[in-house]
Amino acid sequence: MKMANQTRTVRDSLGDIEIPMDAYYGAQTARAIANFPISGLRLPPAFIRAQGIVKWAAAKAHADLGILDAVKADAICKASDEVAKGALDEWFRVDVYQAGAGTSQNMNANEVIAARATEILGGTRGGALLVHPNDDVNRSQSTNDTIHIAMNMAGLDMLTHDLAPALDSLEQALEERARAFAHIVKSGRTHLQDAVPMRLGDEFRAYAHNIRRHRHWVKQAADELLSIGFGGNAVGTGINTEPTFAKLAVRHVAEKTGLAYRLADNPFTFNQNPDEVVLVSGALRSLAQALGRIANDLRLLASGPRTGFAELILPAVQPGSSIMPGKVNPVIAEMLNMVVYQVLGCDTTVAQAGAAGQLELNVMMPVMAANFLHEIRILAHAAQVFADACVRGIAADESRCRQYAENSLSLATALNLELGYEQAAKVVKHALANDMSLRNACQSLGIPENIYARALDVDALSQPVREMPE
């Protein structure tokens, strides 16, 4: 506690500033902390991890080229590894809403790594730095390329290790319910009105297939994140970098992560436009809307239990009301809807910020990164919870489903082939006027049973005409 209350003086190009005695960060981070007390929100651990890998790869490339002392480069690599593993997360203190392009964030990483590398070399974080944050850690780099690279890497990491497994789990849960419900006949509905009969299993299989499609589309878009722009430096010219630095750095990132990162085709384009992030965010928006559609359907199909559809029974995970005893609400689906709306907000921010580039740089990257990574995180968590706490435990009221199917006036569609459109319409009008089923209306109108029984067989009518692939 005594050390935490003590300070030491550090210096940058603007002069002296006091920082906590035990801080790994330096003057520029301290100024950013003071300048931007905005939200209390920071870029997430995945972004810090990516920054660590960027600095590690740069130091490795410098060692390969022999343009940075091997001992110093090794210390930077070790310190960067600690950053990538989350060991120094507490010293990344800059608010999401910070200096344009992320200069504060980049310097936060440079200062923390320099201080830790100094310790590795036998110095102290409070003494003279043996590794310089700008000259050594940030060598051959600029905020303008490193923040963009880290945003791509963090996004791809979370898409690969968080969102993809969660969506796979949800797809499998929907497929399991599709198999369980394959025999259940229900009324289809279009325009929120009764339609021809179908199988509940086919409804759930459609949900699963739609998740599969969106997984594919997200992955297609996410492949663009593999293009990263080392070596462009401030504007794309590569000033102060060795010609082969960029290729070496990207190769080290690929080896470190096991992902097929490649050098951006045009460093000027990369520095000007973080559009691949906008592209992926758009795919996530579409995914979120698909998830919201499923959640809304389940809520509607489970409505009741006495005055709604009540075809589905969702798992009861908590009491639904503080005033109505015994009430149970579809809270997991409601949670997913809320996440969907938040994702739409995140995507709007990413899209607007992505369009805000000017000349050689887009300075809105910190808020883009924050929203991009946040939408991935909450989508992943929400999809997993939705699969585990809702979808896997869904039950169906088979008798209610069949009752609706057999009483749907849209069964008259099948009567067309047997009776013709005009006679079928007469049956429907008679059923409506006398509040009876189509079967009873046919009997009342004297239509032979062998004709209407065949036409109104809901089991046969609900079978798809063509086989669906597994």
Secondary structure, DSSP 8 states (H G I E B T S, - for coil): -HHHH-EEEEEETTEEEEEETT-SS-HHHHHHHHH--S-S----HHHHHHHHHHHHHHHHHHHHHT-S-HHHHHHHHHHHHHHHTTTTGGG----SS-SGGGHHHHHHHHHHHHHHHHHHTT--TTS--SS-IIIIITTT--HHHHHHHHHHHHHHHHIIIIIHHHHHHHHHHHHHHHHHTTT-EEEEEETTEEEEEEEHHHHHHHHHHHHHHHHHHHHHHHGGGGEE-TT-TTTSS-TTS-TTHHHHHHHHHHHHH-S--EE-S-HHHHHH--HHHHHHHHHHHHHHHHHHHHHHHHHHHT--SSSS---EE----S---SSSTT----HHHHHHHHHHHHHHHHHHHHHHHHTT-BTTB-TTHHHHHHHHHHHHHHHHHHHHHHHHHTGGG-EE-HHHHHHHHHH-GGGHHHHHHHH-HHHHHHHHHHHHHHT--HHHHHHHTT--HHHHHHHT-HHHHTS-SS----
